[in-house]
């Protein structure tokens, strides 16, 4: 006897499931992190309230676990993850060293910036390296992500209505200098780009190619990251190869474990087990 399956906050028909299940989208993780740190207040919060420099993978594991719980978890699990994130954010605050201004992780402007970096990066990586993403589906992903941003404390009225508006706001923040790479951000960047001594740096550079290809040029320059036409040509070849090969990759290698676990949960519910 089948049971009613708990699809969670989104479910298998959502664009969020389709995009976020791709392992390759994780290759944009360092882009999202570097963009987040380019906000002076975010960089200050990470520097003062985490062990990011000593163990960047710990923060990455926590972030991924929470994100996947929200997207792929049952409704109760997703709600618990959101409550935990809100509790953590409530305790994060301080002074931005470069400006002397106070900051809070619950500031709608910071919540918007972090939200924007995650949405924009995921869409760009998927569209370029996985499969072309029609505008309507990109907008649907943006709309789905808005729901989570609101649950994480961003006032609904502070969130741009469309993906185009979101990207325009990101451009405005970077163009105005409100988002810029500070000394604090630069001091944190090695933990993103070279989190361990092994493998050697050239290997890490290759691992970050996908991320660096979608990182805004102004942010790349702010971190002192070299990017040339040769890099651009190499990424175009890589993107073309990924789009051709990815359909041949078995699900256990192509899709993140959280997505496969969610699919198994729904199958068990439908079969009554």
N, C-alpha and C positions, 0 to 999 in steps of 0.2 A: 504493500500500500504506500503510495507516494505521499510525501509531506510537502507543505508549502515551503519553497526554498527561500532563504533569506539572502537576497542579492546584495545586501549592504547598501551603501549610499548611492552606488552607481549601477553595477550589474554588467553582465557580459555584452549587452547591446550598446553600452556607452562608448564614446570615443576615448574616454579616460582609460578604460580597460585596454582598448586596442593599442594605444600609444604607450602607456606606462608598463605594459607587460614585456616590451621589447628590451632585451639585454643591451642592445646597441644604443638605446636612448641613454643608458647609464654613462656612455662615453662622453656625454655632454656635462657630466657632473662637475668637472673642474671649471668649466665655463660658468655655470651657475654660481659656484662658490666664489670665484674671482669677481664676478659682477656684484654679488652681495657685499663682499668686503670693500668694494669700491665706494660704498656709501660710508662716509666717515663714522656715523653712529653705529652702523652694523659692525664695522671693523673694531671700534672701541668695545662694543659689547662682547664680541668673540674673544678679544685679547684679555679682557678683565674678568670674564665669567666662564671661561672654559679652559680645558687643558689642551687646546687645539695644537699648539706648537709641539707639545710633547707627544701627543697621540692623536693625530688628525683622523686616523681610521676609526677611532672610538666615536667621534662626533658623526662621521659619515655613517657608521653602522646604526647609531641611534636615529639619525635623520631618515635613513632608508626604512628602518623598521617602522617608524611612525607613519611615514608617507604610504607605505604599502598596506599598513593596517587600515588607514583611512580609505584608500582606493579599493582594495581587494577584500578587506575583512568583513565579517558579519556586522550588522548594524551595531550591536552592543560593543564589539571590539573597536570599531571605528570611533564610536562615541567616547570610549575610554581613552583612546589615543589622543583625541582632540582635547579632552579634559587635562591630560598630562601635559600636553604642549602649552595649553593656556596657563597652567600652574607654573611651569618653568618660566614662561615669558613674564609673568607677574613679578618675578623676583629679580629681573634683569634691568638694571638702570645704572646711571653714572654720569660722568662728564666726558665729553669728547675732547681728547687732549689737544687736538689741532685748533679747536675753535673756542674751547672753554664753555660750550653750551651743554645743558643737561640733555640726556636721552633716556628713553624708556622703550623696552621691547614691545610695549603695547601702543606705542605711537602709531596712529593710522598711516603716516607717511612711510615709516619703516616697514610695517606690515605690507603695504602696497608694493614697495620696492622688492622685498623678498618674494612675494607672490609673483610679481611680474617677471623676475629673472627665471623662476622655475617654469612658468608657462611658456615664455618666449623661447627659452633654450630647448625645451622638450619638442616644441613644434618645429623649430628650425632643424634640429638633428633628425627627427623622424622624416620630415619632408625631403631632406637632402640625402640621407643615408639609408633609409628604410624603404619608403615609397612616397611618391608625390601625394600631398595632402590637399584635397580640394578646399577652397576658401570656406565653404559652408561647414566642413568638418573641423577645420581649424577654429572657426567661431564657436562651434559646439563645445570643443575642448575648453576654450576660454570661458564659456558660460558655465560649464560644469565645475571648473576650478574656482569660479567666483563663489560658489556655494560654500566651499571649504574655507576660503579667505574670510567670509563673513562669520563662519563658525569659530574662526581663530581670532576674531576680534576686530576685523577691518569693517568700519561702517559701510553699509551697502552703498550709500551715496558717494563714498570716496573712491569707489572702484569704477574704472572706465567701462562704458557699456559694451564696446566692441573691441576686438583684438587690434584693429587699426588705431583706435583711441588709446589703448594700452601702450602700444609701441610709440605713438606720438608723445605720450607722457614720459616714457623712458628717454626718448631723444631730448625732450625738453630738460629733464633733470641732468642729463650728461652735458648738454650744451650750455646750461646755465652755471655749471660747476658745483651744483648741489651734490651731485654724485661725481666724485673724483678720487683718484688713487692717492691716498695719504701715506705718510711715513709708516703709520701703523699697519695699513693694508700691505704695503711692500714688505714689512717685517714678517707678516703672516703668509705671504705668497709662497715662500719656499716649502712650507708645510703642505701646501696644495700640490705644487708642481713636483717636488722631490721628497715625498714623505718618508722614504727609507733610503739607506745608503746603497742597498742592493735591490733591484738591478741598477746598473750605472745610469748616469744622467741621460746619455743618448737614447737609452731604451725608454725612459720616462718621457722624453721629448716626443718619441713616436706615439706613445700611449695617449698623449694629450693632443694629438693632431686634430682629432674630431672637434674637441672642445675649443681649441685655439682658432679653428677655422670659422666658428660662429661667434667668437668673442668680438665685440665691437672694436674697430681699430684704435679708437681713442683710449679704450681701457687697456688694450695690449700695449700701447706705447707707454701708458702710465706705469705699467709694471716693468717696463724695459724689456719686453718680450720681442725678440727678433722675428719678423715675418717678411718673406720675400715672394716674388712671383714664382719661384721654384716651389715654395711651400704650397702656394695656391694651385699650381698645376698638379702637384702630387695629391692634394686633397680631391681634386676633380676626378682623378683616376681612381682613388680609393672609394669615393662615393659611387661612381659608376659600377665598380666591382661589387660593392656591398649590395646595391640594388639588384644585381643579377644573381648573386650567390645566395642571398638571404632566404629566398623562397625554398631553397633546397636544404636548408638547415633544419634538423629535427627539432621539434618543440622543446624537448628537455634542454637543448643547448641554446635555443633562440629566445625562450621566454623565461622570465624571472620565476623563481620558486614560489613566490607569494601568489602569482597569477595562476600557476598550475594547482596550487593548494586550493584556491578559491573555486576553480573549475571542478576539482574533485569533490569539494563540499557540496556544490550544487548537484552534481551527479548522484551523490549519496542521498541527498534530500529527495530527489525525484524518484529514486528507486526504493525509498522507504527504509534505508539502512542507517 
